[in-house]
Amino acid sequence: MKTPFETPVLKIRISELIMYVVLVVLVTVLSSCSKDDEDKGPDTRPMFIGTYAVEDVSASSGYTYNYDITISNGNNGDLNISKFADMFNVPVKASVNGSTLTIPTQSFTNPSGKQIEVSGSGTITGDVLNFTYKTVGYLDYTGTCKATKSNN
């Protein structure tokens, strides 16, 4: 005499149940893995916010340009750099990770219709932000900058 556990129909249902449970566990584990779960560390944007006196040394001529920039909070966790390179009328966007500042490639068009791209990166130590940047387009330029935060 066969017990109820030995019937072929029941064996199929048990194997389907096991597969279903494994599938549910797998989907749950995979869906819980996301970029949001990574440890992003503390928000270090406040270290960068302020007005800076910039010494911008041209890579091609060695000439030093002096100007001021203002770094403020932007949208979506970004920072805005106003008066960047003393030539941009709109803020340049930047992001931070720890003490590192990144200026992703951005394109701008001036009122004459000429385009320029800017990108760069740097680090902050205390009140000094050291960064390099590059422009490509109607002005090809590479600058190495030392920006000192004002105590205002």
Phi and psi in degrees as a GROMACS rama.xvg file:
@    title "Ramachandran Plot"
@    xaxis  label "Phi"
@    yaxis  label "Psi"
@TYPE xy
-90.4651  140.382  LYS-2
-84.7153  162.79  THR-3
-61.3226  -23.7671  PRO-4
-78.1613  -8.85234  PHE-5
-100.028  2.11579  GLU-6
-77.1462  144.115  THR-7
-62.0014  -35.9737  PRO-8
-64.409  -42.8524  VAL-9
-67.69  -37.2049  LEU-10
-62.4855  -39.1405  LYS-11
-67.0685  -43.8639  ILE-12
-64.8945  -38.0134  ARG-13
-66.4581  -41.9823  ILE-14
-67.493  -35.4561  SER-15
-66.1216  -40.1612  GLU-16
-62.9298  -43.2946  LEU-17
-63.2099  -44.0636  ILE-18
-63.0692  -39.9548  MET-19
-63.2643  -45.9104  TYR-20
-62.3887  -44.0143  VAL-21
-61.779  -42.583  VAL-22
-63.3137  -44.0812  LEU-23
-62.9552  -44.0516  VAL-24
-63.3483  -43.7838  VAL-25
-62.4469  -46.1526  LEU-26
-63.0851  -41.7366  VAL-27
-62.8087  -44.5859  THR-28
-65.5047  -45.6405  VAL-29
-68.1523  -36.4264  LEU-30
-73.5137  -21.3042  SER-31
-80.2292  -13.9141  SER-32
-87.8532  113.676  CYS-33
-147.411  165.836  SER-34
-65.087  -28.1658  LYS-35
-63.7536  -23.1689  ASP-36
-79.4314  -12.5837  ASP-37
-68.6989  146.832  GLU-38
-77.2876  109.074  ASP-39
-84.3881  -12.4204  LYS-40
80.2696  -178.695  GLY-41
-71.6666  156.412  PRO-42
-76.303  112.802  ASP-43
-102.533  7.16094  THR-44
-55.2828  -39.258  ARG-45
-57.132  -27.7281  PRO-46
-61.3947  -29.9972  MET-47
-91.7704  -22.0908  PHE-48
-69.7435  130.936  ILE-49
152.387  -175.356  GLY-50
-106.944  136.689  THR-51
-125.827  142.173  TYR-52
-91.4123  120.518  ALA-53
-106.87  133.726  VAL-54
-109.002  109.752  GLU-55
-109.823  110.712  ASP-56
-98.4747  122.819  VAL-57
-70.6979  130.514  SER-58
-68.3505  -29.5906  ALA-59
-87.1455  -39.9499  SER-60
-105.299  -21.1079  SER-61
81.2742  -2.11442  GLY-62
-68.9339  143.923  TYR-63
-104.655  124.091  THR-64
-101.959  138.008  TYR-65
-116.229  131.492  ASN-66
-161.774  172.06  TYR-67
-111.037  147.092  ASP-68
-127.995  157.657  ILE-69
-125.562  128.407  THR-70
-107.989  128.032  ILE-71
-137.876  167.884  SER-72
-65.7334  138.488  ASN-73
-112.548  -155.667  GLY-74
-93.4147  155.244  ASN-75
56.0489  34.7314  ASN-76
81.8142  4.02325  GLY-77
-86.4877  171.239  ASP-78
-114  152.496  LEU-79
-108.883  131.923  ASN-80
-110.045  108.926  ILE-81
-89.9681  147.833  SER-82
60.8524  31.229  LYS-83
-59.7539  131.865  PHE-84
57.6267  16.5091  ALA-85
56.4323  26.5268  ASP-86
-141.14  -14.2124  MET-87
-90.1046  126.197  PHE-88
-85.1285  -13.6684  ASN-89
-117.609  152.799  VAL-90
-64.6531  142.187  PRO-91
-89.787  135.08  VAL-92
-84.4664  145.383  LYS-93
-145.239  156.797  ALA-94
-125.156  159.935  SER-95
-130.288  150.876  VAL-96
-142.957  104.297  ASN-97
67.1101  -125.436  GLY-98
-97.0201  9.52525  SER-99
-101.156  131.94  THR-100
-106.897  134.141  LEU-101
-125.468  128.418  THR-102
-105.703  101.333  ILE-103
-68.7427  157.912  PRO-104
-58.7472  126.448  THR-105
-134.247  143.934  GLN-106
-110.075  140.992  SER-107
-134.47  151.209  PHE-108
-122.514  128.132  THR-109
-82.6484  172.444  ASN-110
-59.2366  -22.8168  PRO-111
-82.8806  -3.76633  SER-112
90.7906  3.28977  GLY-113
-82.6242  141.571  LYS-114
-105.422  151.432  GLN-115
-145.803  143.482  ILE-116
-113.843  145.636  GLU-117
-132.59  145.076  VAL-118
-156.089  160.051  SER-119
176.255  -177.112  GLY-120
-162.609  162.163  SER-121
-172.509  -176.353  GLY-122
-137.79  153.753  THR-123
-114.658  138.385  ILE-124
-134.54  112.176  THR-125
63.986  -123.541  GLY-126
-99.9884  14.1648  ASP-127
-116.459  124.054  VAL-128
-108.623  113.722  LEU-129
-101.274  128.291  ASN-130
-151.237  157.691  PHE-131
-120.904  151.649  THR-132
-147.51  163.947  TYR-133
-139.721  136.577  LYS-134
-116.54  144.098  THR-135
-136.032  135.975  VAL-136
137.417  -128.326  GLY-137
-69.5959  -12.6831  TYR-138
-139.656  113.746  LEU-139
-94.2262  117.623  ASP-140
-151.759  143.019  TYR-141
-127.225  126.364  THR-142
-123.281  142.531  GLY-143
-113.046  121.812  THR-144
-121.723  145.099  CYS-145
-121.079  115.526  LYS-146
-114.365  124.487  ALA-147
-108.349  126.254  THR-148
-70.5337  134.847  LYS-149
-74.0314  152.23  SER-150
-93.8964  29.1628  ASN-151
